[in-house]
């Protein structure tokens, strides 16, 4: 039994330099594929955050109108933040509500109109929710780049 233990410890088993280099090469190739995919996911998260802010602002705008007799006039960013305190109107390091516009029903027989716009943090893409006088709600993307994420045009629906 002692001889078999001596024989095992004397055996020089292990990986050769070539085998180790091949493994490192494979890990490097996999990392080169994975890292760009992870970076694009980060920008998608920023865009998603801005879309969420725009949707929250839309809900706050509708709540504001409910509390003010169906009128959107006077629905500033500060007023919407009073309705929904989670809306970010001052911290530019997060998705931020940029602007709001609202019109009164007076002189507008088919209903009121409003628009809320939020900006993504790192991409500077802007996402807007627009309610037309016909009641149709549109979701628009305005990008400084050639195209909005996932779309083929500069201004498009999200």
C-alpha positions in Angstrom: 0.0 0.0 0.0 2.9 2.4 0.8 4.3 1.7 -2.6 1.1 2.7 -4.4 1.0 6.0 -2.5 4.5 6.8 -3.4 3.8 6.0 -7.0 0.8 8.4 -7.1 2.8 11.3 -5.6 5.6 10.7 -8.0 3.3 10.8 -11.0 3.4 14.2 -12.8 -0.2 14.5 -13.9 -1.8 17.8 -14.8 -2.6 20.1 -17.7 -0.1 21.0 -20.3 0.6 24.6 -21.3 -1.2 24.1 -24.6 -4.3 22.8 -22.8 -4.4 25.8 -20.5 -3.9 28.2 -23.4 -6.8 26.6 -25.3 -9.1 27.0 -22.2 -8.1 30.7 -21.8 -8.7 31.3 -25.5 -12.2 29.8 -25.3 -13.0 31.9 -22.2 -11.7 35.0 -24.0 -13.9 34.3 -27.1 -17.0 33.8 -24.9 -16.3 37.0 -23.0 -15.9 38.9 -26.3 -19.4 37.7 -27.3 -21.1 38.3 -23.9 -19.8 41.8 -22.9 -21.4 43.8 -25.8 -24.7 42.0 -25.2 -24.6 43.0 -21.5 -23.8 46.6 -22.4 -26.7 46.9 -24.7 -29.0 45.6 -21.9 -27.9 48.5 -19.7 -29.0 51.1 -22.3 -32.3 49.2 -22.7 -32.8 49.5 -18.9 -32.3 53.3 -19.1 -34.8 53.5 -21.9 -37.3 51.3 -20.1 -37.0 53.6 -17.0 -37.8 56.6 -19.1 -40.8 54.8 -20.6 -42.0 54.0 -17.1 -41.7 57.7 -16.1 -43.7 58.7 -19.2 -46.4 56.2 -18.4 -46.5 57.3 -14.7 -46.8 60.9 -15.9 -49.7 59.9 -18.2 -51.5 58.4 -15.2 -50.8 61.5 -13.1 -52.1 63.7 -15.9 -55.3 61.8 -16.1 -55.7 62.0 -12.2 -55.0 65.7 -12.4 -57.7 66.2 -14.9 -60.2 64.1 -12.8 -59.5 66.4 -9.9 -59.8 69.6 -12.0 -63.1 69.0 -13.8 -61.6 67.2 -16.8 -59.2 70.1 -17.6 -55.5 69.5 -18.3 -54.6 73.2 -18.1 -52.2 73.9 -15.3 -50.8 70.4 -15.2 -47.1 71.4 -14.8 -44.3 69.0 -13.8 -44.6 70.2 -10.2 -48.3 69.7 -10.1 -48.0 66.2 -11.5 -45.4 65.4 -8.9 -47.9 66.5 -6.2 -50.3 63.9 -7.7 -47.6 61.3 -8.0 -44.6 61.9 -5.7 -42.5 59.2 -7.4 -42.2 61.3 -10.6 -38.6 62.6 -11.0 -38.5 66.2 -12.1 -35.1 67.3 -10.8 -32.6 64.5 -10.7 -30.9 64.3 -14.1 -29.0 61.1 -13.0 -32.2 59.1 -13.4 -35.0 59.1 -16.0 -36.6 62.5 -15.7 -39.9 64.0 -16.6 -38.9 66.9 -18.9 -42.1 68.7 -19.9 -45.9 68.6 -19.8 -48.4 70.4 -21.9 -52.2 70.5 -21.5 -55.1 72.3 -23.1 -58.5 73.1 -21.8 -61.7 71.7 -23.2 -63.0 75.2 -24.0 -63.0 75.6 -27.8 -62.0 72.0 -28.2 -65.3 70.1 -28.9 -63.8 66.7 -29.1 -61.9 66.8 -25.8 -58.7 67.9 -24.2 -55.1 67.3 -25.4 -51.9 66.7 -23.4 -48.3 65.6 -23.9 -45.8 64.4 -21.3 -42.2 63.7 -22.2 -39.5 61.8 -20.2 -35.8 61.6 -21.0 -33.6 58.5 -20.6 -30.4 59.0 -18.5 -27.5 58.0 -20.7 -29.0 57.7 -24.1 -30.8 61.1 -24.2 -33.7 59.4 -25.9 -37.0 61.1 -25.1 -40.3 59.2 -24.8 -43.6 61.0 -25.0 -47.2 60.1 -24.4 -49.6 62.2 -26.4 -53.4 62.2 -26.0 -55.0 63.6 -29.1 -58.3 65.5 -29.1 -60.0 62.4 -30.6 -59.0 60.4 -27.5 -56.3 58.5 -29.2 -53.2 58.0 -27.1 -49.8 57.8 -28.9 -46.5 56.8 -27.6 -43.6 58.6 -29.4 -39.8 58.2 -29.2 -37.5 61.1 -30.2 -33.9 60.1 -30.5 -30.7 62.1 -31.1 -29.4 59.1 -32.9 -30.5 58.0 -36.3 -33.2 55.7 -34.8 -35.0 54.9 -31.6 -34.1 51.7 -29.9 -35.7 48.8 -31.8 -37.2 51.0 -34.5 -36.2 52.2 -38.0 -37.2 55.9 -37.8 -36.1 58.9 -35.8 -39.6 59.6 -34.4 -41.7 56.5 -33.9 -44.1 54.7 -31.6 -42.8 52.6 -28.8 
